[in-house]
Amino acid sequence: MAYAEARVAEILDKMETALTKQPWLCGATLSLADISVAPFIERFEANKMPGLTDWQKRPCLGLWWKKMQERESFQIAFSFNPNS
């Protein structure tokens, strides 16, 4: 588990680097790259994985995540009630 988490952290670090230069993963506009990564970040938070969701360590990724969550499409997609 630690090995897998470390590999994911490496990718998140690369995302952080990319997001220091641009607002979205592939440039100036939202792309399929952003959309496809969002569910993974949501699961990292839901499963309380602080090594992967430390937004002080990766502030640009944290801002990106906040922007993703603010999107109407994200809110609709994640509006399900897991208790129903």
Secondary structure, DSSP 4 states (H G I P E B T S, - for coil): -HHHHHHHHHHHHHHHHHHTT-SBTTBSS--HHHHHHHHHHHHHHHTT-TTT--TTTSHHHHHHHHHHHHSHHHHHHT---TT-
